[in-house]
Amino acid sequence: MTEKNNAHISTQLIHHGYTPPADFQAPQPGIFKASTVFFPNVAAMRQRDWKDKSAYTYGTHGTPSSFTLEERLCALEGGKHCVLTPSGLTALAVTSFAVLKTGDHILLPDNSYGPNKVLADGELAAFGISHTFYDAMNPQDLASKIKSNTQLVWLEAPGSVSMEFPDLIGLMKVCQAHRVLTALDNTWGAGLAFKPFDLLGDGSLSVDFTAHALTKYPSGGGDVLMGSVMTCNHALALKLKMTMSRLGICVGPNDIESILRSLPTISLRYAAQDQSARQLAQWWKGQKACVQVLHPAIDGSPGHAHWQALCAPQGGAGHAAGLFSVMLHPSLTQAQVDAFCDSLSLFKLGYSWGGPISLVVPYNIASMRSNWPSHLQQGHLVRFSTGFEDPQDLIHDLGKTVKQCLNFQAS
């Protein structure tokens, strides 16, 4: 008998010599769960470098599972380097922390994702990094606010909650002329609506970073929190990786498994929810209780021409996600609006989007902007996210609840 066979059963179970054959293939990639990574010898332990994905050193620095997801996300968004973060907000934070230092200045659109603004007001300000909000619908306003110490401009298309679509190409040209780094929150576009690393289609205009809440469309289940940051620049990628390493930021293998399983169907799910949202948005245009529909692909919505130029440049339907807002009549009370949201049967009250169940949230938009945007009608803003319910069932739910709660006859 060998020495191992003479060992205690617990030792035999830990150091069992069986290795399964290596040619196994299946629809889903294998998931590797590891903190400790074994090295074949001391020389390898001393020489391995995880930063270029050529080797493994420790679980926080990557496994075959995380590397696989990062590379597939690169294929989705068109980037060359990707890091995974525990949430979409962490992706925004890592991007800023990677390139900013005390004394720097950043610009954020006034209609950007609220927690990114709170981060600028909080931690970034505490670290001596100043910020200014700019009008995302006015590239000249952005240009006028760029300072000599401006190191990063955040972009978002469309705007958070109010859904106005900016002249992203115009904003990018301003940043390019001033040689300022750009970071785009690309959660809405998801790598499908437009190409953030090739905005003009000729390789001449590219954002420096995209941040993506994988919680939304890449997951699709409403059950995973994860984010990603992507770039095409090797030096910027190294800054991201070192920031992640120093802060000890990583993601769990079970969450990676969930995203990998959902990712192959993202384009089908995105298109289905997009079409459903357009049907509902068009229905709202005919309702007396509604004074404005906010959906980039709907004619008359703020920034519709900019969406068309970027997301449907050759004509056709283009892509626009499953998210839209409506401005309800200002004569309604907040209590009526809240009762409307509470009374919906198929729409659940909840944040986020991209999952299988339709969602609704009423927002106080005045509290989220420096000033009331001139392109928004006065009223009560309610945001909808479409799931996978039949659109006609959703419209029926909306119609009966409008009649019940808003004192307007549905048309």
N, C-alpha and C positions, 0 to 999 in steps of 0.2 A: 504493500500500500504506500501511496505517496505521503509526504509530510502533511499536506493539507487534509487528506482523508483521515489522518490520525488526530486532527485537531478537533476541538469541541464543535458541536453542530452549529452554534451561533457564528463561529469563525468561518466554518465551511459555507454557510449561507451568505455571508458578506463577501467572501473572497472566492465565490464559485467561478470556475473557469469557463463556463459555457458562453459562447458568443453566437448569436443567431446569424444566419446568412445575411449578406449585405445587399442582396438584389431585390428587396421588398419594395413594391410600388403600389400606391393607392391614391384615390382622389384627393385626400387631405394629407399635407405634409406632416411628418412626425413632430411631436412637441417635446422639447428638451427642457427639463426642469433641473436647474443647477444653481447653487451658489458656488460651491467648490468645483474647480475644473482640474482634472489630473494632468500632469506633465510627464513625458516619458523619461526625462532625466533632468539634472540640475542645469545643464547648459541650455536646454529649451526653456526652463523656468526663467532664466536670466535674459534670454534673447527675445522671447516672444513679445510682439507689439500688437495690441488689439485695435489700434486707431485706424488701420487701413483694412480691417476685417480679414486679414490674412491668417489670423490665429486667435485662439481663445485663452483667456487668462483668469477671468473671474466672472461670476454671473452678472454683475452690474455692468460689465463691459461688453456683454453680448453672448448669445448662443446661436446655434444654427437656426433656431426658431425666430429670434428677433432679427437676425440678418436677413432671413427670407422675407419677413414682412416689410422690412425697410426697403428692400430692392423692389418688391412688388408695388409699394407705394410710389417709388420713383417712376416706375412705368406708368402709373396712373396720372401723376401730376407733371411729369416731364423733367424732374430734377435729377441730380446725379448723386447727392448725398442726403441721407435722412437719419434723424434720431427719433426715438420714441419716448414719449413722456406720459405720466400718469393721468393727464387730463388735457383738455383743450386749453384751459387757462394756464397750465404749466408750460405748454408750448409757447404761449405768448410771453410768459415771464422769462423762460430760458433764452428766447431770442433777444430780448432787451438786455438781460444780464450778460449775455455773451459779448456784446459789442459796446456797452456803455460804461462810463466811469464818472467819477465825481467831476463836476464842471461841465459835463455834456448837456445838450439840449435835444429834446425829441418833440416831434409834432404828431398829434393824433387827430383824426377826423372827429368832429363834434358828435357825429352819429355812430361812433364806433361802439363795439361791444362794451357794455357798462363795466364789467370787472377789469378790463384793460385800462380804463380811465381811472378806476379806483386804485389799481396798482401804481399808476403814475402819480396819483395824489398821495399815496402812502409810502410804500417801500422805496420807490425810485426817488421821490422827493427827500426822504430821510437820508438817502445816500448821496445827496447833493446833486441829483440829476433833475434839471428843470424841464417843464413841458408847456406846450401851448396847444390849444385846440384850433383847428382850422375848418373852414366850410368846405366839405367834400364836394359840393356841387360847383365850386368856383376855383379852378386851378390858379387864377391870379391871386386869390386870397392865400393859397398855399405858398406861392412864390414870395409874397410880401412878408411872410412870417418866418422864412428860412433865415437863420442867423449864422454867423461865422462858426459857432460852436455846435450847430445842429448836426447830429451824427446819424439820426435815424428818423425816417418818416413812416408811420403806420398807415396802411391803406385798408379799405374794406369795401367790398362790392357784393351785394348792395348794402346800404346802411342798416345797422341793427334795428330791428322792430319796425321802423318807419319805411324801410324797403326802397328808398330812393336809390337809383343807380347812378354812380358818378361817371364822369368822363375819365375813366381809369387811364386811358392812353394819354390824355392831356396831363393828368397828374404825374404820370410816370415821366413824361418828357420834361416837366419842370424839375423833377428830382434828378434826372439824368443830366440836365444842363448845369445843375448846382453840385453834381457829383456827391449826392447824399445817398446813403444806404436806404433801401426800401424793404418793408416787410408787409406782406399781404395776408390778412386773415382770409383764407381760401375755403372756409368750411362750407359756405353756401355753394360755391362753384364746384367743390369736391373733385377737381381735376377733370370734370366733364363738361361744364358750361363754357369754359374758355381755357386757353393755355397760358398760364401765368409766366412761364419762362420763355414764351415766344408770342408776345401780345400782337405783333404785327404780321406774324407768319413768315418773316424773312430773317429771323434771328437777331434783329437789331435792337429789340426792346424787351428787357427781362427784369422782373423783380429780383431782388437779391435773396429774399427768404419768402417762403410760404409757411404759415402756421395753420394747422388743420385739426379741428376737433373730430377725431376718429369716432368719438361717442355718437356722432350723428350718422351720416350715410354709410361710411365704411362698416360700422357695426350693424345698423339697421334693426336692431332688436330692442333698443331702449334699455339695455342691461349691461353695458360695458362703458367704463370711463377710460379714455385714452386720447392722446394727442400725438402730433408729429410736427417736426420742423424740417424743412427741406431747403436745399440750396444747390446751385450748380458750381459754386466757387469752393475750391479745395481749402483755401486758407480760412474762409468763413466756416466751413464744415469743421475744421479742426478746433476753432473757437467754440463752436457748439458742443463738440464732444468733450473738450476739456472742462467747460462749465458744468456739463452734466456729471462728469467724473468727480469734480471737486465738491459738488453739492450732493453727490450720492443718489442722483435721480435715475430711476429705472422703472421698468414695468414688469408685471408678473406674467409667467408663461401661460396661465389659463386664459388671461385676457387676450394675449397674442393669439392663442388658438381660436378664440371666438371671432376675432377680426379676420384671420386667415380663412375661416370657414365662410364668412359672409361676403368677403371681398369679390369673389367671382360673379356675384349677382348684382353688384352695385349699379351698373348701368341700366339694368332692367328695372330695378326698384326706383331709381332716380327718375327714369322716364315715366313710370306709372304714377308716381306721386306728383310729378310735374303736371301731367295731363289732368289729374284729379283736381289739383289746385286751380288750374286755369278754368275748369268748369265752374267751380265754386265762386271764383272771383268774378266771372261773367254774370253769374246769377245775382251776386250782390249789386252789380251795377244797375239792376232793375228794381232795387228795393228803395222805397221812400225813406226808410230809416237810415240809409247809408248816404253820406255826402261825398265820399271819396273812397276809391279802391286803390290800394297800394300794392302793386304786383308788377315787377319790371317788364314782363312780357305783355302786359295789357296796355293797349293804346290809351294815352292820356295820363298814365301813371308817371310820376316825376322820374325823369331820366330814362324814359322808355327808348328814346333815340340812341342813347349811349349803350343801353343793353343790346339793342338791335345791331349796332355797329360792331360790338365785341362778340356777342353770343350767337348772332345770326347774320354774319356779314354777307353771305351768299343768298340771303332770303330764306324762306322756309320757317319752320316753327322754332328752331333754336332750342336752347335748354334754359330752364329757369327754376328748377327745384320745386319742392312741394310746400312752399311757405308764402304767405301773403297776409296783409293787414287790411282792415277797413276802418274808416273814420265814421263813427255813428253820429247822428244828428245832435248838435249842441243843445237842443231843447230837452233832450233826455236827461234824466238825473243819473248820477253815478249808481244809485241804488237800483235803478232799472237796468243799467248795463250789467251790474254784478248779478242781478237776478237772471238776466238772459244767459250769462255764462254758466251760472249754477244749474239752470234748468235744461241745458242741452243733454241729450241722452247718449249720443255716440261720441261726442267730443269730451275728452277728459281734461280737467284742469291740471296742467303740469308744464314745467319748463322743458327746454330742449326740443328736439324735433328729429325727423328721419326714421322714427320707429314705426311699428305696424299699426298703432292706434292714433287716431286724429286727436289733436290737442287744441286748447283755446286758452288764451291769457289776456286779461284786460291790463292795459298799461297807462300810467300817468306820464304821457310823453313830455309834458312841460317840465317835470322834475328831472328828465334825462338829457335835456339840451340846455345850452347856455342861453339861447333865445328861441322863441317859437319859430320854426322854419317857415319862410315865406311861401314855400311850395306846398305846405300842408294846410288843408281846411281846418277851421276850428271844429272841435268835437271830441268824441271819446274814442280812443284808439283801442282796437281789439285785434290781436294777432291769432292766426290760425295755422296749424300745421296739419297737412293731410296724411293720413295713414293709408291702409290698404282696404278700407271699407269701400263698398260700391258708391260712386259719386252721387247717384240718385238717392240713395238712402241718406247720405250726408245732407243733401239739399232738402230732403223732406224734414229731417231733424231741424235744420236751420229755419225752414219756413214756418213750421208749427210753433217754434219757440219765439220767433219774431212776432207772430200774432199774439202769443200769450203774454209776452213781457214788454214789448217796446211800443205798444199802442199804435203800430203802423200796419196797415193792411198789406200783406205780402202780395206782390204783383205776379 
